Amino acid sequence: MTYFSNEDLATWVVDKQKQNFYGTLVSLAFGSFAGLGIYLQSNAKVDKRFIVGIIGLLFIIILFLYAYFRKSGIYNNTIKEIEISDLNIVIKTFPCKLFLFYNLEAKTITINLSDIIFLKSEYPLKEKRSEEIECFKFKVGDDEYYLLDTYFEKELIGAVNEKLNSKKLS
């Protein structure tokens, strides 16, 4: 049986990817202005204060880029389609664009039922700091895939649990 997410999830993921991109772009712009300020304050000479300022600025820019790539990877691991068969579960994820130039392709992963750890969890990215988004997590080795079950048919979670429990019993 194949279960598809509704259009609300696709719209939400695309909107969040855009927000992530624009937030990173603005942060990098502010970082560049800070770098320009450090350069102008040093009167265009390279001294100890200038070097320390530039190293700090590079560190901050690296942190912004790390956060951007991490969030993009989570969106790329969010499940948009799931197919349950007798021996495996096939997961299809959302594609993701990095800086509008590079596409992370949607993944199609076939997982043997005996290799899956299925947990109720919290989605790693929140709407607001106080708001938690519940999801189910498929853990396969070191990889995690996130199923936002509220955007799928209600019987999906029961079908997955039933299939995993029947596989454990046999």
C-alpha positions in Angstrom: 0.0 0.0 0.0 1.3 3.5 -0.9 0.6 6.5 1.2 1.2 10.1 0.0 1.5 13.3 2.0 -1.1 16.0 1.3 -0.2 19.2 -0.6 0.0 21.1 2.7 3.2 19.3 3.6 4.8 20.0 0.2 3.9 23.7 0.5 5.2 23.8 4.1 8.6 22.2 3.1 9.1 24.6 0.1 8.2 27.6 2.3 10.6 26.6 5.0 13.4 26.0 2.5 12.9 29.5 1.2 12.9 31.0 4.7 16.0 29.0 5.5 17.7 30.4 2.3 16.7 34.0 2.9 17.6 33.9 6.5 21.1 32.6 5.7 21.5 35.2 2.9 20.6 38.0 5.3 23.0 36.6 7.9 25.8 36.4 5.4 25.1 40.0 4.3 25.3 41.3 7.9 28.5 39.3 8.3 30.0 40.9 5.2 29.1 44.4 6.6 30.7 43.5 9.9 33.8 42.4 8.0 33.8 45.7 6.1 33.5 47.6 9.4 36.4 45.7 10.8 38.5 46.5 7.8 37.6 50.2 7.8 38.2 50.5 11.5 41.7 49.1 11.1 42.5 52.0 8.7 43.2 49.5 5.9 46.2 48.0 7.7 46.6 44.5 8.8 47.2 44.4 12.5 46.4 42.0 15.4 42.9 43.4 15.9 42.1 43.0 12.2 43.2 39.4 12.1 41.3 38.5 15.2 38.2 40.2 13.9 38.4 38.4 10.5 38.9 35.0 12.2 35.8 35.7 14.4 33.8 36.7 11.4 34.9 33.6 9.4 33.9 31.5 12.3 30.4 33.1 12.5 29.9 32.7 8.7 30.9 29.0 8.9 28.3 28.5 11.7 25.6 30.1 9.5 26.5 27.9 6.6 26.6 24.8 8.8 23.1 25.6 10.1 21.9 26.2 6.5 23.2 22.8 5.2 22.0 21.0 8.3 18.4 22.3 7.9 18.5 21.6 4.2 19.6 18.0 5.0 16.6 17.6 7.4 14.2 18.8 4.8 15.8 16.4 2.3 15.1 13.6 4.8 11.5 14.5 5.4 9.2 11.8 4.0 6.7 12.7 1.3 5.7 9.2 0.2 5.8 5.8 1.8 5.1 2.3 0.4 4.6 -0.7 2.6 5.1 -4.2 1.2 5.5 -7.6 2.7 9.3 -7.5 3.1 10.3 -3.8 2.9 9.2 -0.2 3.3 10.1 2.2 0.4 10.5 5.8 1.5 10.6 8.8 -0.9 11.7 12.2 0.5 11.5 15.8 -0.6 14.1 17.4 -2.9 15.9 20.4 -1.7 17.7 23.4 -3.3 21.0 24.7 -2.0 21.5 28.4 -2.7 19.1 28.1 -5.7 21.9 26.6 -7.8 22.4 23.0 -6.5 19.6 20.5 -6.1 19.6 17.7 -3.5 17.6 15.1 -5.3 14.7 13.4 -3.7 15.8 10.1 -2.2 14.1 6.8 -2.7 15.2 4.3 0.0 14.2 0.7 0.2 14.5 -0.6 3.7 14.2 -4.2 4.9 11.7 -4.4 7.8 14.2 -6.0 10.1 16.6 -3.0 9.7 14.1 -0.3 10.8 13.9 1.4 14.2 10.5 3.3 14.3 10.2 5.9 17.0 7.8 8.7 18.0 10.0 11.8 18.2 10.2 15.5 17.8 10.9 17.1 14.4 14.3 18.6 14.6 13.2 21.9 13.2 10.6 24.0 15.0 8.2 26.6 13.8 8.8 28.7 17.0 11.0 28.1 19.9 8.2 26.9 22.2 6.3 24.9 19.6 7.2 21.2 19.1 6.3 19.4 16.0 5.7 15.7 16.6 6.8 13.2 14.0 7.8 9.6 13.7 11.4 8.8 12.9 12.6 5.9 10.8 16.2 5.2 11.9 18.2 3.1 9.5 21.8 2.7 10.6 23.0 6.3 11.1 20.4 7.8 8.8 17.1 9.3 10.1 14.0 10.0 8.1 11.1 12.1 9.4 7.4 11.2 8.9 5.1 14.1 9.8 2.1 11.9 10.3 -0.5 14.7 10.5 0.0 15.2 6.8 -0.7 11.6 5.9 -3.8 9.3 6.1 -4.6 8.3 9.6 -4.2 4.6 9.1 -0.5 4.9 8.0 1.0 4.7 11.5 -1.1 1.7 12.4 -0.1 0.0 9.1 3.6 0.6 9.7 3.3 -0.6 13.3 1.4 -3.7 12.3 3.9 -4.6 9.6 6.9 -4.1 11.9 5.3 -6.1 14.7 4.4 -8.9 12.4 8.0 -9.0 11.2 9.3 -9.1 14.7 7.0 -12.0 15.6 8.1 -14.1 12.7 
